[in-house]
Amino acid sequence: MEGGRHRVNKRWRKQSYRTERAAERRYVRLALRGDDPDECIGRPWRPKVYKGFDDKLAPAARWLRSRAGRPWAEVEGEIFRTFDTRSLAGRHIVFGHLLPPPWNNPRDGSWVVCFTVGRFWVDEAGVLRNGPLVRWVHPPYLAEEPSRAAAAFVGERRVGLHGTRRYWLVPTGNGWGGLRQDRELLPAEAAVFEAFSDEDRGFISRRLS
């Protein structure tokens, strides 16, 4: 069920240390130059990285997705008949993923079992629903910062690169810092993106497989 820390989570943890070291180097450079680093950039800090485990949840998520369209009361009863909650792993699967957790999306009450299967929610009629599959992209922490123009252009979004095509990657809103693929960039937006420096494009873009 669990396979240790997720590879993305381990990459974030390493990157958080790189971010802190880069901030320390900027701080020292400003101090040596005679500027006040506390006023310019503030004290160096390390981005907080919470634990993320590599749970094997795709089979459980597919099982729940196959029940979409049925009354949630029936599905919930089948969950407890199918999964053994007497074991630690069983309780984790049922109460931590299959059932709506306490930290589900407060806006629409939806929750995620596995990012490759989509979101689940119970509609007003008490029927289990499942959203469409989406491409989830987790942005790494940045050791440096893009230029002000590039940061203003993307905001909280990023640009996904797939061959010669450019797509907006927008926040998922789940509180975990993930992104999902949105519409393709308009020609004018793509032209602005291409006009940035190679360094800026590297900061604000993500390669899509």
Secondary structure, DSSP 8 states (H G I E B T S, - for coil): -EEEE-HHHHHHHHHHHHHHHHHHHHHHHHHHHT--HHHHT-S---------EEE--HHHHHHHHTTTTSBHHHHHHHHHHHS-TTSHHHHHHIIIIIS--TTS-TTT--EES-TTT-EEEE-TTSBEEE-----EE-----SS---HHHHHHHTT-EEEEETTEEEEEEE-SSSS--EEEEEE--HHHHHHHHHS-HHHHHHHEEE--
